Amino acid sequence: MGGADDCAVYETVSAICLEGLRAEDLESFLRASCERLARAIGADLYKVLRYEGGDSFLVVLHGGFDRPPKKKLKGRSKAEYTLREGKPVVSTDLEKEKRFETSEDLKRMKVKSGISLPLIVGGSNWGVLSFFFKEKRELTKEEVKFLQRASELISGFIEKFEDLFMRGCILEKSPCIVYIAESKPPRLENLLYVSPNLKTILGWTKEE
């Protein structure tokens, strides 16, 4: 991509990074990122699917559909094929696809083409990110490379959000007295986090 397109790519990638830093949860980050990417490439629909093992996927996010698609996908789906390939899978004519079966939701929406990208988190298959078009669309090599870069960036932020979620669960449920401070040695005036157990056991909070 050259000229203005390069600027658009830079702005989109920068926006995804900023969203990843300020979003409060994974869903809001994914939605903002997918909608921005869909606008950038002119996609009509998008899906984010979470891999559940075998040939099973859970639809965790979608956009552009006239009604919510089926929550689960099984069998010879495009998502399953994408993870098997381990790289972007481009379909210029879904009606003639032989590599996988097109879902009924996409047929109902008269989707003609699309691209799916694997989301690899921590070295393992986390899921699949897909964008679809209601016209037969041939993505350029630059567009595929751009989406691949964006999907890798999104995968990195997925790992960040999941790590934060797990840490939160551990801290909130820990029977221990836990606190986090930003200075060494830790000082009470610089507390960043105080477990609710601290209040329960000692009767005081971070604010106190």
N, C-alpha and C positions, 0 to 999 in steps of 0.2 A: 504494500500500500504506500502511496506517496502523497505528498502535499497535505491537503486538508484531512485525508483519511488517516494519516499518521497522527495528526493532532487528535482526531476522534478516538483512536485507539488509546493514546496516552491518557486522554481525559477519562475514558471509560475504566481503564485499569486503575487509575488514581482514585476514581470515585469508589470502586470496589474496595480498595485498601482503606479508604476513609470510613466507609460503611462498616467494614470489619472491625475497625477500632472503636467506633461509637455505638454500634448496635447493642441492644440490651440482651438479645437472645439469638439463637441460631435461625429460627424461622424468619424473623424480621430481616436478618442479614441476607438469607437466601432469596427472599422475595424481592428485596430491593436490587440485589445483584442480577437476578434473572430478568427482571423487568427492564433494567438498564441494558443488558446484553441483547434482549429481544428487540429493543428499539434500535440498537446499534446495527443489527444485521437485517432488520425488517421482518423478523419472525412473527407469525400470527399466534402461536401457542408455545407453551413450554411446560415441562414436567421435571420434577426432581423425584427420583425413586431411591428408596433405601433397600439395600440388598439384605435379604433375610436368610440366605443359604440356599443351596440347590439351584432351582430355577424360579425361586419365589422373590418377589419384590413388593414393597409397600410404597404407594404413592404418598409422599409427605408434603408435596407442594405442586400446584398447577396454576396456569393462567391462560386465559383466552377461550376456555371451553364454555359451551352454552349451559352445561350443567356438570356437576362434579363427576369426573371419570371414576371407574371402578377403583376401589381402594387397593386391590391386590392384583398383581400380574403373575401368571405362572405359564410354564411351557416355553415354546420356541419364540419368545418375545425379542424385540429389538434390543431391550435392555440386557437380556441374557447373552445375546450374541455380542454385544459391545464389551461386556466384561470378559467374555471368552477371548475376544480379539485383543483386548488391552490397549486399544487406541481409538481415535475418533472413527465413527462409522457414518458415512454420508450416503443418503438415499435420494437419488434424483427423480425416481418414479416408484413410489410405494406400491402402486397397483401391480407392478411387474416384479416385485421383490420375490426372490426364491430363497434368500439366506435366512429369513425369519418370517414369522406371521405378524401381520399388521393388526393391532388391536381394534376391537369394534368401536371404541370411542373415537379413534382417529378416522375410521371409515365413515362414521356418522358425521364428523366434522368436515368431511371431504378434503382431508389433508392429502397433499400430493407428494411432498418431499420433506426432508428433514436431516438433522444431524444429531447423533448421540455421542456423549463423551464420558469415559469412565471417571469416577471420583475415587481416587486412591488416598486413603488416610492412614498414616502410620504403616505404610507398606502393605496394607490389606484393602480389599474391595469394600468400599463404603456404600457405593451406589452409582447412579447414572444420571447425568444431566442431559436433557433433550430439548431441542428447538424444532418447531415444525412450520411449514409454509403451506398455504392453500393454493399454491401454484407450483409448477415444476421448476425448481430452482437449482441451479448448479453453483455451489459455493466455490469461490476461488481458493487457491492454495493459501493466499494471505489471510482470507477469512477463517479458514480451518485452523491455521497456525495461531491466529488471534484467539479463537475460542478455546483452543487447547491450552494456551497460556492462561487464559482467564479461569478455566476449570481447575488448573493446577493451583492457582491462587486461591480459589474458593475452597479447594481441598485443605489447604493450609489453615484457613480460618475455621473450617469445620473442626479440625483437630483442636484448635485453640478453644472453641466454644465447648466442645465435649470435655476437654481437660478442666475447664472452669466449672462445668456442671458437676463433674465427679468430685472435684475438690470441695465444692460447696456442700455436696451431699455428705462427704466425710466429716467436714467441719461442723455442720448443723447437727449431725447425729452422733458425734463423738461424745462418749461419756467423760472425756477428759476436759480440763480447763484449757482452752486454746485461745491464743491471741497472736496477731501478726503486727509487727512494728517495722518502720522503714529505716530506723537508725541502728547503729551498732556502737555501744551496747543499746538494747531497746529501752526507750523511755516512754513513760505513760502518756506524755503529751503528744507522742508521735504514733499512737496506735492507729492502724489501718483497719483492723478487723477484730471483733470480740465475739467469741462463741456465745450463743444464748445460754449455754450451760454455766458460763461465768456469772451471769446475772442470777440464774437459778440458785447456784451454790453460795455465792457471796452477797447477792442482793444489790449489786451495782452494775451499771452499764458503762459503755465507752464514754457517753456524754457526761457521766458523773465523775 
